[in-house]
């Protein structure tokens, strides 16, 4: 009875959720950060449960994809990446892209996959997709080990511009959360969303300069890449890691603006839909 009253009270508050409630709601998430940590660990343990290779899949997936694409686009198609070896060029694009796509996909199913928890007790529901996204940070970190080895193999010493990587990652993470939150909520109301996300991610991959440099894109199509936030982030990663130059203040500010606006809108939509979660499970 008490739990039901708590859920009803939370639902009543969510029905009147407005822009002024964003900051207090985020503060409530911060107060529950310990719960977020436990959810992330639980999600991480279950990710490769009953898998023979376990966490080794975090190495196998990007490595096998890099080798396959490197053969196709450096031997058969022969994409010109200048002085940067193609395997290194594509890996620096694959790692952030794989993090983006796997985080969005996992977060989309996060609430429907925890339906029993949602109906039993109240807690900030945004913790579920956030934990799903943070779980993929571990996979990204393991993939970076491959990148370090590749940079050593091809003779790319660390540059001072690597200090920009945490800044870029933080902005990229905010953008991903801004997409993941409303998608997780929408998937609870419309189960076709999970399939739509898969289709969109496949199309998004090909209009993002992961397997080719953006310089190869004809000028008349360049607008598609200028409007693509992932294009902005991946190009910035390549600049600071491989070219030893800063991401550019104008591009960095643009990325930050897009990420913050995406998060605010996405979080607001999520909280507006939150009141109907219990009725949809």
N, C-alpha and C positions, 0 to 999 in steps of 0.2 A: 504494500500500500504506500509506504513512504517513498519507495523508488518510483512508483507510478506518479506520485505527486510531484516529485522532483522533475521527472520528464515533462509532465504537463506544464509546470511552471517555466521550464526552459523553452518549451514550444511557444508558450504565450509571449515570452520575451522576444523570441526570434521572429514572430509575426510582425512585430513593430520595429524590426531592425532597420536602422537608417545609417547614413554616412557618419553621423556623430558617434555611433556605437563602435566604429572600426577600432579605434585606439584602445578603449576599455576591453574589447573582445580579444585583441592581440595581447594585452597585458595578462588576461586570464590564461591564454595559451602559455605565456612565459612562466606563470605560476605553476603550471602543470608540466614543466619541462622534464621533471623526473619521470613522469608517466610517459612522456614522449620518448625518452631514452629507453625505457623498458619495452615499449611497443616496437621501437626500431630494432632492438636486440632480438625480440621474439620473431619479428618478420625476417630478420637476417638468418636466424637459426632454421626457420622453416623453408627458406629459399632453396637450399640444396639438400633438404632432408631426404634420406634414402637414396642419395645419388652416390655413385661409386667414386667419381672424381671429386665431388664436393666443390670446394672453393677454387679448385683448379680450373673450373669452367670459366672463371673470370679472366684467366690467361688464355685458355683455348679459343674462346669465341673471337676476341679481337685479333689474336695472332693468326688464326686460320683465315679469317676474312681479309686481313691485310695481305697475306701471302697470295690468296686467290685473286684479289683485285690488282695486286702488284703485277702478277703475271699477265693478266688480261690487258691492263692499261699501260704497262711499260714495255711489254714484249710484243703483244699483238696489235693493240691500237696505238701505242707509243705516244702517250700524252706528254707534252713538253712542260716540265716543271723547273726549267732553268738549271741552276747549279745544285738544287736540292734533290737528293736521291728520292725517287718516287716512293719506295717503301716508307721512308721517314715522312715524306709529305702527306701520304694518305693516312698514316697512323695518327698524326697530330689532328687530323680531321675526324677520324673514326672514333677516337676516345670520347670527345665531347658530344658527338652525335649519338653514339651508343648510350651514353649517360642520359641524354635528353629523351630519346625514344623509349628506352626501357623504363625510365622514371615515370613518364607520362602514361605508358601502358599499364604499369603496375599500380599507379595511383588511381587510374580509372576504375579498376576492379576492387579497390581497397575497402570501400564501404559495403558493397554487396557481399564481399567475402567475409565481413565481420558482422553480419546481420544479427547474430545471437547476442553479441556484445552491445550493439546499438540499442536493442530493445530492453535490456536488463537494467542498465544503470546510465545516468547522465554523466557525460564528460564532453569537453569541446570536441565535436566531431571532426574538426579539421586536423586533429592529431593523427587520424588514420591515413589520409593521403600524404600528409607530411612525413610520417614514419616510412611509408612506402618509397617516397622520393629519397629520403636520407639513407635508406638501405642501399640504394644504387651508388651512393657516394663511395661505399666500400669497394664495389666492383671497379669504379673509376680509379680509386687509389691503387688497387692491385694492377690495373692496366698500365698505370704510370711506370711501374717497374720495367715493363717491356720497353716503354719509350726511353727510359734512362739507358737501358742496354743498347738500344738502337742508336741513340745519340753518341754513345761511347764508341760503338762499332764504326760509325761513319765519320767520327772525328769532329763532333759538334760540342765544344766545351760549353759549360753554363755561362750565360751572359747576365749582366746586372739587371737586364730587363725581365728576368724570371720573377722579379719582385712584383710584377704586374699580374702574374697568374692568379694569386689569391683574390685580387680585386675583381678580375674578370670572372672568376668562378663564382664569387658571391653574387655578382650581378646576374649571371646566367642562372644561378640557383633561384633567385627571386622570380625571374621570368618563368622558369619551369613550374614553380609553385603556383604562380598566377594562372597557368593553364590547367594544372592538375586538379586544383580545388573544384572549379565549376564542372569539369568533366566527370569527376568522381560523383558529384551530386546528380548530374544529368543522367549518368548511367544507372542510377537507382530508379529514376522515373521512366527512362526509355532505354531498354536493354540493347537496342541497336547501336547505341553510342560506342560500345566497345569495338564493334566491327567497323564503324565509321572511322574511329581513331586509327585502326590498323591501315585502312585505305589511305587516309590523309598522310600518315607518317611515311608510307611508301612513296607517295607523290612528292612530299616535302623533301625527302632524301635526294631526289634527282634535281631539284631546283636549289639545292644547297651545295656550295663548292667543296664537297668532301673528296670526291674522286677526280676532280679537275680544278685547275686554278680559275678564279673568276675572270682573269684577263682573257680567257678564251671565249667568253660569252660575247656575242655580237652586241653592239651598242643599243640596238632597238629593243633588246630583251633585258638590258642591264637594270631597268627599273624593278623587275621581279626580284633581283638580288639585293637591290638597295632597300627594298621593303621587307626583306627576309631577316628577322633578328638572328637566326642561327648562322646565316651568312656573315653577319657582322661579328658574331662571337668567334667563329672558327677562323676567320681571317685575322682577327686580333690575336688569337692564340698562336697562329703561325708567325705573325710579326714579332711577338715578344720571345718566342721560344727558338725559332729557327733563324730569324733575320737579325735579331739583336736590336730592334728598334721599338720605340714605345707605340702603343695602340693608336695614338692620336687623340688629343683632347676632345675634338669635335665628335669623333666616332664613339669615344667612351661616354661622353655626355648623352649622346643619342641612345646608346645602349641602356644607360641607366634610366633615362626617361621612359623608354619603352618598357623596361622591366618593372619599374615602379607602377606605372599606369596599368599594366597587365595584372599585376598582383592586386592592386586596390580594387579594380573592377571584378576580377575573378573572386576575390575574397568576399566582396559585397554580395555577388550573386550566390555564392555558396551559402552564406549566412541567411539569405532570403529564402533559400530552398530548404534549409535545415529543419524547419518546423514540420515538414511533411515526410521526413525520413521514416519515422515509426509507422506511418500509415501505409508506406510503400513496401515494407518488409514483411 
